[in-house]
Every structure is written in C-alpha cells, then in structure tokens.
C-alpha cells in the first residue's frame, strides 16, 4: 500500500505536517495505477492540479505510484478554491463559460471543466454562458454561490439541440374546418377567427418544412404563401394562409359574368356581383376556370365570337384586370367556354363553336393564352354545333365527350398529342332519344360512373357508363317539381359533404339539386337559387377551388 515519506500518514484521513509529499508503495515491484489523494483541510490545495494527478468529481486526484517511483506532490496554502463541474450534451464547439475574470472555451464532447483562476476563501462565484455552441443551447445549474470554504465541484452545464417552430398568420378564416399539415403530418386544426398558427412539433436546424392544407374550412378556400423552405437558425413565422369565400361564376346570355358567394350548404350567401369588361362580354355562353403560373383566369365564351381570358383576384374573386381576347384564324363562330386537358405535358383549351369543328388550342403555361394557332378536330360524320365538352378516362383511354345539339353524345378517343386517335362514336339513349344535347358532365356514385346529359328538355338524363366508356344501360330521367325549362347545362360540386347538381335552364334560376350518394339520382327536391337583379337564362356555372 502507499505510504508517506515525509510526515505521518496512513492510507485514509491522514494528518500531514508538511506541504511537500513523496508517496511510494510498500509492496515491492507493484504499480498502483489509480492511487488517490484528497485534501480535506480548507485553504490547501494540490499544486499543479491536473499535471501531477488527475482530478475526478468526488474530490480525489488520481496518480500512479510504485515502490521504486515515488510521486512528489506539493500542497499550497492559498486560502483559494477552484470552480469546476460537469458538462452533458456538448456535441459542438463554441461554448465559452465565464466566472469572475475568466472566459473558459470548452471543446466539443468535453464532460468536465475547471476555471483556471481560484476564488479566495469566503469569496463568491457566478458561472454563466457567454457564447453558445453551434446549434445548441447550454444552461447552468448550481452556478453561483458565496462565502466558499472549499473547492466547488457541483456546477452543472447541460446542452440541448436547438429546435425551431414553424408558424405564421391567417386572414379571412370565418368558419371551422381548416386543418394544416407540415411535411405531410403534424396535423394542426385551426379554429374560426384565429389570426396566427404554430405547429406543435419543433424542427432542428437545416430541416425542411412544407406547410400544406389537409382540409379546407367550411364554405371557404384557403391558399398558402411562403409555405416551404429550410430552417436556418431561427423560427419561421412568415407563412401566410389567406382564406376567401367560394364563388359560383354564372353566365346567362347577358353581358355579365355573375360572381356569387357560396355558403356552407351550397346556396348563395349574398347577392351576386356583376363582372363586366370593356369591350362588353355580351352575350356570355359559358365560363370555365383554370390556373396558370399562379394566376386563375375565367375563360368566357360569347355569341359574338371572342373567347375572353379574364384574370381573377385571389382575395375578392372579382376581375383583377382587363380581359384579353383570345382569337384564332379562322375566327371562332360563337365560341363556347373551353375545356382544358393536358397531353404529353402540354395543356390545351378545347373550344366548341357553332360549326362542325372542335378547336384544339395549345396554352402558354406562363400567360394562360394561346401559344400558337388552334388545330381543327373534325369527325365523319360531321359534328353539328358543338356546345360543351368534357374529358373522362375509361380503362386507361381518355375520351372527349361532345354535345352538338343533336340526339347524340359523341365519344372521341384521344391520342398522346391531344388529337383524335380514331373516329368518334355516337352514344344515344335507346329507350328515349335525346332531344338536342347541349351538355354532358360525369360523376361517380357508389363506384359507378354516370354521364349526366342536358338536352334542352325538362329532363336531366343519368346514363351509367361501362368500362369502354359507353352506356351500360338505358339512361334514367331525372326531373323536378316545378319542372325544369329546357335544361342547358349541369355541373357538380360538394359542400359540407353533400354533392349537388347545379342545373341551368331557360329561366332566371340556377337549380341546386342534392344527389343520392348511392343511386346517383336526386335525393330530394331541387332548390332554386336566384339573384337580384335576376339572371337571364342560366347557361353555365363553374366554381372556384
């Protein structure tokens, strides 16, 4: 066992009369690798601490010793004490601790520290962080004290990884139902009239964030700006969510495009606003909406040939500028509202007019206008006067379905460049021939897809479709009381979980008809939607997203 060469000593609780010690073992030819010494008397300490021995948290200083190699240790009577402690979680450089006049840099992965300067007997200490390590926040506990009479070893520094929140502001949220997501999860329901939001899960530095809308609020459409980015050392608070009412845009053979605010049950929530243009839009024959490079446009057909492209203000829903006349050579002849579809990466507007031609017009992805001349798509036998068309895919083949004021709906197979890949097929109703087809729309109920056909009578025809895109059975007549008058169009939209057919006829009424989710027929009487001043003859209705 070790023994003292000067003074009286035993292995534990030894009283030492001298300040210079030589320590050796009494066991021949044996090395003690971790002999220890601890000074218990206040005002004394080991000179060259950390050089002659290694301090450990319990107050001992460890050294190796043998009978042939004594350890020389000198004590100092300083009446001054060291300030030290432990560190956890320090995974990066940059930490600087401060006490008194000392600034102590601490390297990554260190688990202990000790200030170089001593504190006098009866003095005080206050350990603080003057510089945080990269992407970490370190806090000090047991960091201050006064009237000290011994070395301080219980200061604790704990470091944790910095995290940052993602949030922002909301405007126009007047109803419940909005649910936001970040990075495809972390669902955040937002209540009506909330102005700010913040996701509950914080992210570490250099993490990506992507704020999206999982569920729209009742009766509103919300859009996001500044929703994506990478965390760069600070929380994100500039994501903006703007909510606005949904609108129906109605044409009625007047000079107006009517903008009608919708409520949560699919009716009008207020008076419709007349959207006009100079020169006049008169008379409007239909409108569709589409978005290019972040701007939504209304594309409006008129009976005096032009097809108008009108920019929509995303907040008010009205026109944000003057409408542009989209022309073709040869000119359209009473253009109807186009349908849009994309083939092989190119979006086309398909425009019908009162000829036997369907016009295929390539769209400039930036401006939303025509990027070149339109191509004439024809059929044998010839179409009559094409009114409306839509696209639907069956068994992997996309078809255009055209109404042309005859007793037929034309089913035209499309090729990869957006033209016809073959002759169009005439679809007719075997039990009761259509009168004059003016519109066709598709919707799926309980796994069955139906074509809904308007033919200028009091009947909306519901026709079940087969896998090849034809009728699988005779069409069913859907009627209303009071009776429709010469149905011109129909379209579908869902509000608060209920799908409605919106039907225009030769009256001043837009009919809102609840659909049976199982049969695809009407679930009850249709509700008349009117306006003051009155609509003329409602010929189309399309809805904002």
C-alpha positions as CSV (number, residue, x, y, z in Angstrom):
1,X,0.0,0.0,0.0
2,X,1.2,3.6,-0.5
3,X,3.0,5.4,2.3
4,X,4.2,8.9,3.0
5,X,7.9,9.6,3.0
6,X,7.5,12.9,5.0
7,X,5.1,13.5,7.8
8,X,2.9,11.0,9.5
9,X,0.4,9.2,7.2
10,X,-1.9,6.3,6.8
11,X,-3.9,5.4,3.8
12,X,-7.1,7.4,4.8
13,X,-7.8,10.5,6.8
14,X,-4.1,11.2,7.2
15,X,-2.8,14.2,9.1
16,X,0.1,15.7,7.2
17,X,2.6,18.1,8.8
18,X,4.5,19.1,5.7
19,X,3.4,20.6,2.4
20,X,5.8,18.6,0.2
21,X,5.0,14.9,-0.1
22,X,6.7,11.9,-1.6
23,X,4.4,8.9,-2.0
24,X,5.6,5.4,-2.7
25,X,4.2,1.9,-2.2
26,X,5.3,-0.7,0.4
27,X,4.6,-3.5,-1.9
28,X,7.8,-4.4,-3.9
29,X,7.6,-4.3,-7.7
30,X,4.0,-3.3,-7.9
31,X,2.5,-0.3,-9.6
32,X,-0.7,1.3,-8.3
33,X,-2.3,2.9,-11.4
34,X,-5.0,4.8,-9.6
35,X,-3.8,5.9,-6.2
36,X,-5.7,8.9,-4.9
37,X,-5.2,11.9,-2.7
38,X,-7.8,14.3,-1.4
39,X,-7.2,17.5,0.6
40,X,-9.8,17.9,3.3
41,X,-8.5,20.9,5.1
42,X,-9.9,24.3,3.8
43,X,-7.3,26.7,2.4
44,X,-5.0,24.0,1.0
45,X,-4.8,22.5,-2.4
46,X,-2.5,20.5,-4.6
47,X,-0.1,22.5,-6.7
48,X,-0.2,21.7,-10.4
49,X,-3.5,20.0,-10.2
50,X,-4.1,18.1,-13.4
51,X,-0.4,17.8,-14.0
52,X,0.8,15.7,-11.1
53,X,-2.6,14.0,-10.8
54,X,-6.0,13.8,-12.5
55,X,-8.9,15.2,-10.6
56,X,-12.2,13.3,-10.5
57,X,-15.7,14.6,-9.5
58,X,-15.6,13.1,-6.0
59,X,-12.7,15.3,-5.0
60,X,-9.9,12.9,-5.3
61,X,-6.9,13.4,-7.6
62,X,-5.6,10.2,-9.1
63,X,-2.0,9.2,-9.9
64,X,0.2,6.1,-10.5
65,X,2.8,5.1,-7.9
66,X,5.2,2.2,-7.1
67,X,7.9,1.4,-4.5
68,X,10.6,2.4,-7.0
69,X,8.9,5.5,-8.5
70,X,7.6,7.8,-5.7
71,X,5.0,10.5,-6.6
72,X,6.0,14.0,-5.5
73,X,3.1,16.2,-4.6
74,X,3.3,19.7,-3.2
75,X,0.5,21.4,-1.3
76,X,-0.3,25.1,-1.4
77,X,-1.8,27.1,1.4
78,X,-3.7,29.5,-0.7
79,X,-7.0,30.1,1.0
80,X,-8.4,30.0,-2.6
81,X,-10.5,27.4,-4.3
82,X,-11.2,26.1,-7.7
83,X,-14.6,26.3,-9.5
84,X,-15.4,23.2,-11.6
85,X,-18.2,20.9,-12.7
86,X,-19.7,18.6,-15.3
87,X,-20.9,19.0,-18.8
88,X,-23.5,17.0,-20.7
89,X,-24.7,17.1,-24.3
90,X,-21.9,19.2,-25.7
91,X,-21.6,17.9,-29.3
92,X,-20.2,21.0,-30.9
93,X,-17.5,23.7,-30.4
94,X,-18.2,27.3,-29.4
95,X,-19.2,27.0,-25.8
96,X,-17.5,29.7,-23.6
97,X,-18.1,29.8,-19.8
98,X,-17.5,32.8,-17.6
99,X,-16.6,33.3,-14.0
100,X,-15.0,36.4,-12.4
101,X,-12.4,37.5,-14.9
102,X,-12.1,34.1,-16.6
103,X,-13.6,33.2,-20.0
104,X,-13.2,29.5,-20.5
105,X,-13.6,27.9,-24.0
106,X,-14.8,24.3,-23.8
107,X,-14.4,21.9,-26.7
108,X,-17.0,19.6,-28.2
109,X,-17.5,16.3,-26.3
110,X,-16.0,17.6,-23.1
111,X,-17.7,16.2,-20.0
112,X,-16.0,18.4,-17.3
113,X,-14.5,21.9,-16.8
114,X,-12.4,23.9,-14.3
115,X,-11.7,27.6,-14.3
116,X,-8.0,28.5,-14.2
117,X,-8.4,31.2,-11.6
118,X,-9.1,30.4,-7.9
119,X,-11.7,32.1,-5.7
120,X,-10.4,33.4,-2.3
121,X,-11.6,32.0,0.9
122,X,-15.1,33.4,1.7
123,X,-15.4,34.7,-1.9
124,X,-18.2,34.1,-4.4
125,X,-18.7,32.7,-7.9
126,X,-21.2,33.1,-10.7
127,X,-20.8,30.7,-13.7
128,X,-22.6,31.9,-16.9
129,X,-22.6,31.1,-20.6
130,X,-21.2,33.9,-22.7
131,X,-21.1,32.1,-26.0
132,X,-23.3,29.2,-27.1
133,X,-22.0,26.3,-29.2
134,X,-23.3,25.9,-32.7
135,X,-27.0,24.8,-32.9
136,X,-27.0,24.0,-29.1
137,X,-28.3,25.9,-26.1
138,X,-26.4,25.3,-22.8
139,X,-27.8,26.1,-19.4
140,X,-26.0,26.3,-16.0
141,X,-27.3,24.9,-12.7
142,X,-25.7,25.3,-9.3
143,X,-23.7,28.1,-11.0
144,X,-23.5,30.6,-8.2
145,X,-22.6,30.8,-4.5
146,X,-20.9,32.8,-1.8
147,X,-18.7,32.5,1.3
148,X,-17.0,29.5,-0.1
149,X,-14.6,27.5,2.1
150,X,-13.8,24.6,-0.3
151,X,-13.4,23.8,-3.9
152,X,-16.7,24.0,-5.9
153,X,-17.3,20.9,-8.0
154,X,-21.0,20.6,-8.4
155,X,-21.6,23.2,-11.2
156,X,-23.6,21.5,-14.0
157,X,-23.7,22.6,-17.6
158,X,-26.4,20.9,-19.7
159,X,-26.6,21.4,-23.5
160,X,-29.5,20.5,-25.7
161,X,-30.0,20.7,-29.5
162,X,-31.8,23.9,-30.7
163,X,-35.2,23.5,-32.2
164,X,-37.3,26.0,-34.1
165,X,-41.0,26.4,-34.6
166,X,-42.9,26.9,-37.9
167,X,-45.9,29.2,-38.0
168,X,-47.4,32.3,-39.4
169,X,-50.6,34.4,-39.9
170,X,-54.1,33.7,-41.1
171,X,-56.6,36.0,-42.7
172,X,-60.3,35.6,-43.7
173,X,-60.9,32.4,-41.6
174,X,-64.5,32.9,-40.6
175,X,-65.5,29.2,-40.3
176,X,-64.1,26.0,-38.7
177,X,-62.7,23.0,-40.5
178,X,-59.2,24.2,-41.6
179,X,-56.5,21.6,-40.9
180,X,-52.9,22.4,-41.8
181,X,-50.0,20.0,-42.1
182,X,-46.3,20.3,-42.0
183,X,-44.2,17.9,-44.0
184,X,-47.2,15.6,-44.5
185,X,-48.0,15.3,-40.8
186,X,-48.2,17.2,-37.5
187,X,-51.9,17.9,-38.2
188,X,-53.0,21.3,-36.9
189,X,-56.7,22.1,-36.6
190,X,-57.3,25.9,-36.8
191,X,-60.5,27.4,-35.4
192,X,-62.6,30.1,-36.9
193,X,-61.3,33.7,-36.5
194,X,-57.8,32.6,-35.5
195,X,-55.2,35.0,-36.7
196,X,-51.9,33.1,-36.1
197,X,-50.8,29.5,-36.0
198,X,-47.8,27.4,-34.9
199,X,-47.2,23.7,-35.4
200,X,-46.6,21.8,-32.1
201,X,-43.6,19.9,-33.3
202,X,-40.4,22.0,-33.5
203,X,-37.7,21.2,-36.0
204,X,-33.9,21.2,-35.8
205,X,-31.6,23.5,-37.8
206,X,-31.3,22.7,-41.6
207,X,-34.6,20.8,-41.5
208,X,-37.0,21.3,-44.4
209,X,-40.6,22.4,-43.8
210,X,-43.6,22.3,-46.2
211,X,-46.9,23.7,-45.0
212,X,-50.0,22.4,-46.8
213,X,-53.8,22.3,-46.4
214,X,-55.2,18.9,-45.4
215,X,-58.8,20.1,-45.0
216,X,-60.4,23.3,-46.2
217,X,-62.8,25.2,-43.9
218,X,-66.5,25.1,-44.4
219,X,-67.5,27.3,-47.3
220,X,-64.0,28.8,-47.8
221,X,-61.0,28.2,-49.9
222,X,-57.6,28.9,-48.2
223,X,-54.2,29.3,-50.0
224,X,-50.7,29.3,-48.6
225,X,-47.7,31.5,-49.4
226,X,-44.2,31.2,-48.1
227,X,-45.1,27.6,-47.1
228,X,-41.8,25.9,-48.0
229,X,-38.2,26.3,-47.0
230,X,-35.3,25.2,-44.8
231,X,-34.7,26.2,-41.2
232,X,-31.7,28.5,-40.9
233,X,-31.0,29.2,-37.3
234,X,-34.3,30.8,-36.4
235,X,-38.0,30.0,-36.1
236,X,-40.3,30.5,-39.1
237,X,-43.2,32.9,-38.7
238,X,-43.8,34.3,-42.2
239,X,-46.1,31.5,-43.6
240,X,-49.4,33.1,-44.6
241,X,-52.7,31.5,-45.0
242,X,-55.3,33.5,-46.9
243,X,-59.0,32.3,-46.9
244,X,-61.8,33.6,-49.0
245,X,-65.3,32.5,-49.8
246,X,-66.0,30.0,-52.6
247,X,-67.8,31.6,-55.5
248,X,-70.0,30.3,-58.3
249,X,-69.4,32.0,-61.7
250,X,-72.6,32.1,-63.7
251,X,-73.2,33.0,-67.3
252,X,-76.7,33.8,-68.5
253,X,-76.6,35.2,-72.1
254,X,-76.1,38.7,-70.8
255,X,-73.0,41.0,-70.7
256,X,-72.2,39.8,-67.2
257,X,-70.3,37.1,-65.5
258,X,-72.0,36.7,-62.2
259,X,-69.8,36.1,-59.2
260,X,-72.0,34.6,-56.4
261,X,-70.7,33.9,-52.9
262,X,-71.5,30.4,-51.7
263,X,-72.4,29.3,-48.1
264,X,-71.6,26.1,-46.4
265,X,-74.7,24.3,-47.7
266,X,-74.1,25.2,-51.3
267,X,-76.5,28.1,-51.6
268,X,-75.8,31.8,-52.2
269,X,-74.6,33.6,-49.1
270,X,-75.3,37.0,-50.5
271,X,-76.1,39.0,-53.7
272,X,-74.2,38.1,-56.8
273,X,-71.8,40.7,-58.3
274,X,-71.7,41.6,-62.0
275,X,-68.3,41.2,-63.5
276,X,-68.0,43.1,-66.8
277,X,-65.4,44.1,-69.3
278,X,-64.7,46.8,-71.9
279,X,-65.5,45.9,-74.6
280,X,-68.6,44.1,-73.5
281,X,-68.7,40.3,-72.9
282,X,-72.3,40.2,-74.3
283,X,-73.7,37.7,-74.6
284,X,-72.0,35.1,-72.4
285,X,-72.4,31.5,-73.4
286,X,-70.3,29.8,-70.7
287,X,-67.3,30.1,-68.4
288,X,-64.6,27.8,-67.1
289,X,-61.7,28.5,-64.6
290,X,-58.1,27.4,-64.8
291,X,-54.8,28.4,-63.2
292,X,-51.5,29.1,-64.9
293,X,-48.3,30.3,-63.2
294,X,-50.3,31.0,-60.0
295,X,-53.0,33.2,-61.6
296,X,-56.5,31.9,-62.0
297,X,-58.4,33.0,-65.1
298,X,-62.0,32.9,-66.2
299,X,-62.4,31.8,-69.8
300,X,-65.6,33.1,-71.1
301,X,-67.3,32.2,-74.4
302,X,-69.6,34.7,-76.2
303,X,-72.0,34.6,-79.1
304,X,-70.2,37.4,-80.9
305,X,-67.2,35.1,-81.5
306,X,-64.5,36.2,-79.0
307,X,-63.2,33.9,-76.2
308,X,-62.2,36.1,-73.3
309,X,-59.5,35.4,-70.7
310,X,-60.1,37.3,-67.5
311,X,-57.7,37.3,-64.5
312,X,-59.3,36.6,-61.1
313,X,-58.3,38.3,-57.9
314,X,-57.5,35.5,-55.4
315,X,-58.8,37.5,-52.5
316,X,-62.0,39.2,-53.8
317,X,-62.8,36.7,-56.5
318,X,-63.5,39.5,-59.0
319,X,-61.6,40.5,-62.1
320,X,-58.1,41.8,-61.3
321,X,-57.5,43.4,-64.7
322,X,-58.9,43.8,-68.2
323,X,-59.9,40.7,-70.1
324,X,-57.9,39.5,-73.1
325,X,-59.5,38.4,-76.3
326,X,-58.1,35.0,-77.4
327,X,-58.5,34.8,-81.1
328,X,-58.0,32.2,-83.8
329,X,-57.6,32.1,-87.6
330,X,-60.1,31.3,-88.9
331,X,-62.2,33.0,-86.2
332,X,-64.4,31.1,-83.8
333,X,-68.1,31.3,-84.6
334,X,-70.0,31.9,-81.4
335,X,-67.4,30.4,-79.1
336,X,-68.4,28.4,-76.0
337,X,-66.4,28.0,-72.8
338,X,-63.4,25.8,-73.3
339,X,-62.5,22.6,-71.5
340,X,-58.8,22.1,-70.5
341,X,-56.8,18.9,-70.6
342,X,-53.1,18.1,-70.7
343,X,-51.5,15.6,-73.0
344,X,-47.8,14.8,-73.0
345,X,-47.0,17.8,-70.8
346,X,-48.9,20.3,-72.9
347,X,-52.2,21.8,-71.8
348,X,-54.8,22.5,-74.4
349,X,-58.0,24.5,-74.4
350,X,-60.7,22.7,-76.4
351,X,-63.2,25.2,-77.8
352,X,-66.5,24.4,-79.4
353,X,-68.5,26.8,-81.6
354,X,-71.5,26.7,-83.9
355,X,-69.6,24.8,-86.6
356,X,-68.7,21.2,-87.1
357,X,-65.3,21.8,-85.6
358,X,-63.7,21.3,-82.2
359,X,-60.7,23.6,-81.8
360,X,-57.6,22.3,-80.0
361,X,-55.6,25.4,-78.8
362,X,-52.2,25.0,-77.1
363,X,-51.9,27.1,-73.9
364,X,-48.9,29.1,-72.9
365,X,-48.1,27.8,-69.4
366,X,-47.0,31.2,-68.2
367,X,-49.6,33.6,-69.6
368,X,-52.6,31.2,-69.9
369,X,-53.1,32.5,-73.5
370,X,-52.8,30.6,-76.8
371,X,-49.2,29.7,-77.5
372,X,-49.9,29.1,-81.2
373,X,-52.7,28.6,-83.7
374,X,-55.6,26.2,-82.9
375,X,-56.0,22.9,-84.7
376,X,-59.3,21.9,-86.1
377,X,-60.6,18.5,-84.9
378,X,-63.4,17.0,-87.1
379,X,-65.3,13.8,-87.4
380,X,-67.0,11.7,-90.0
381,X,-70.0,12.0,-89.9
382,X,-69.6,15.7,-89.1
383,X,-70.5,17.3,-85.8
384,X,-73.4,19.7,-85.8
385,X,-72.9,22.7,-83.5
386,X,-70.6,21.8,-80.6
387,X,-71.7,23.3,-77.3
388,X,-69.9,21.8,-74.4
389,X,-67.4,19.0,-73.9
390,X,-65.6,17.2,-71.1
391,X,-63.0,14.5,-70.7
392,X,-63.2,11.2,-69.0
393,X,-60.9,8.2,-68.8
394,X,-62.1,4.6,-69.0
395,X,-59.8,1.5,-69.0
396,X,-56.7,3.7,-69.5
397,X,-58.1,5.5,-72.5
398,X,-59.0,9.2,-72.4
399,X,-62.1,10.3,-74.3
400,X,-63.6,13.6,-75.2
401,X,-67.4,13.7,-74.8
402,X,-69.1,16.3,-77.0
403,X,-72.6,17.6,-77.1
404,X,-73.6,19.1,-80.5
405,X,-77.4,19.9,-80.3
406,X,-78.3,16.5,-81.9
407,X,-79.7,13.3,-80.4
408,X,-76.2,12.1,-79.7
409,X,-73.3,12.5,-77.4
410,X,-70.0,11.9,-79.2
411,X,-67.3,9.8,-77.6
412,X,-64.0,10.6,-79.2
413,X,-60.8,8.7,-78.3
414,X,-57.7,10.9,-77.7
415,X,-54.1,10.3,-78.7
416,X,-50.9,11.4,-76.9
417,X,-50.8,14.8,-78.7
418,X,-54.3,15.7,-77.8
419,X,-55.9,15.0,-81.1
420,X,-58.5,12.3,-82.0
421,X,-56.9,8.8,-82.3
422,X,-59.9,7.5,-84.3
423,X,-63.5,8.0,-85.3
424,X,-65.9,9.3,-82.7
425,X,-68.7,7.0,-81.5
426,X,-72.3,8.3,-81.3
427,X,-73.9,7.5,-77.9
428,X,-77.6,7.5,-77.9
429,X,-80.4,6.7,-75.4
430,X,-82.2,3.5,-76.7
431,X,-85.4,4.0,-74.9
432,X,-86.0,7.7,-75.2
433,X,-83.8,9.6,-77.7
434,X,-82.1,12.8,-76.6
435,X,-83.7,15.9,-77.9
436,X,-80.8,18.3,-78.5
437,X,-77.7,17.6,-76.5
438,X,-76.1,20.7,-75.0
439,X,-74.1,19.5,-72.1
440,X,-72.5,16.4,-70.5
441,X,-70.9,16.0,-67.1
442,X,-69.6,13.0,-65.3
443,X,-69.7,12.0,-61.6
444,X,-69.2,8.7,-59.7
445,X,-71.5,7.5,-57.0
446,X,-71.0,4.2,-55.1
447,X,-68.4,3.0,-57.6
448,X,-70.5,3.6,-60.7
449,X,-69.7,6.5,-63.1
450,X,-72.6,8.2,-64.7
451,X,-72.9,10.7,-67.6
452,X,-75.4,13.4,-66.9
453,X,-76.8,14.8,-70.1
454,X,-78.8,18.0,-70.7
455,X,-80.8,18.1,-73.9
456,X,-82.9,21.3,-73.9
457,X,-85.9,19.5,-72.2
458,X,-87.2,19.3,-68.7
459,X,-85.2,16.2,-68.1
460,X,-81.6,15.6,-66.9
461,X,-80.5,12.2,-68.2
462,X,-78.5,9.9,-65.9
463,X,-76.6,7.4,-68.0
464,X,-74.5,4.6,-66.4
465,X,-71.1,4.0,-68.1
466,X,-69.3,0.8,-68.9
467,X,-65.6,0.0,-68.9
468,X,-65.2,1.0,-72.5
469,X,-66.7,4.5,-72.0
470,X,-70.1,3.7,-73.5
471,X,-73.6,3.5,-71.9
472,X,-74.0,0.2,-69.9
473,X,-77.9,0.6,-69.7
474,X,-80.6,2.9,-70.8
475,X,-80.5,6.4,-69.3
476,X,-82.8,7.4,-66.4
477,X,-84.8,10.6,-66.5
478,X,-84.2,13.0,-63.5
479,X,-86.9,15.6,-63.1
480,X,-88.0,18.2,-60.6
481,X,-91.2,19.9,-59.4
482,X,-91.6,22.6,-60.6
483,X,-90.3,21.3,-63.8
484,X,-87.1,22.4,-65.4
485,X,-87.5,24.5,-68.5
486,X,-85.2,23.5,-71.4
487,X,-82.1,22.4,-69.4
488,X,-79.0,23.9,-70.8
489,X,-76.2,22.6,-68.6
490,X,-75.4,20.8,-65.4
491,X,-72.3,20.6,-63.2
492,X,-71.4,19.1,-59.8
493,X,-69.9,20.5,-56.6
494,X,-69.7,19.3,-53.0
495,X,-70.4,21.4,-49.9
496,X,-70.1,20.1,-46.3
497,X,-70.0,16.5,-47.5
498,X,-73.1,16.7,-49.8
499,X,-72.8,16.7,-53.5
500,X,-75.2,18.8,-55.5
501,X,-76.0,19.0,-59.2
502,X,-76.3,22.6,-60.4
503,X,-78.7,22.9,-63.3
504,X,-79.3,25.9,-65.5
505,X,-82.3,26.2,-67.7
506,X,-84.1,28.8,-69.8
507,X,-85.4,30.6,-66.7
508,X,-83.9,33.1,-64.2
509,X,-83.0,30.2,-61.8
510,X,-79.9,28.2,-61.0
511,X,-81.2,24.9,-59.6
512,X,-79.3,23.2,-56.7
513,X,-80.2,19.5,-56.6
514,X,-79.0,17.2,-53.8
515,X,-77.6,13.9,-55.0
516,X,-78.2,10.5,-53.6
517,X,-74.8,9.1,-52.8
518,X,-75.9,5.6,-53.5
519,X,-78.0,5.8,-56.6
520,X,-76.7,9.0,-58.2
521,X,-80.2,10.3,-58.6
522,X,-81.8,13.3,-56.9
523,X,-82.0,12.9,-53.1
524,X,-84.8,15.5,-52.8
525,X,-86.4,18.5,-54.5
526,X,-84.1,21.0,-56.1
527,X,-83.6,24.4,-54.5
528,X,-84.0,27.5,-56.8
529,X,-81.1,29.9,-56.5
530,X,-81.9,33.4,-57.7
531,X,-80.4,36.8,-57.7
532,X,-81.4,40.5,-57.7
533,X,-81.2,41.7,-60.4
534,X,-82.5,38.5,-61.9
535,X,-80.4,36.2,-64.1
536,X,-81.4,35.9,-67.7
537,X,-81.2,32.3,-68.9
538,X,-78.6,30.5,-66.8
539,X,-76.3,28.7,-69.3
540,X,-73.3,27.7,-67.2
541,X,-72.0,27.7,-63.6
542,X,-68.4,26.9,-62.5
543,X,-67.0,27.1,-59.0
544,X,-63.8,28.4,-57.5
545,X,-61.5,25.8,-55.9
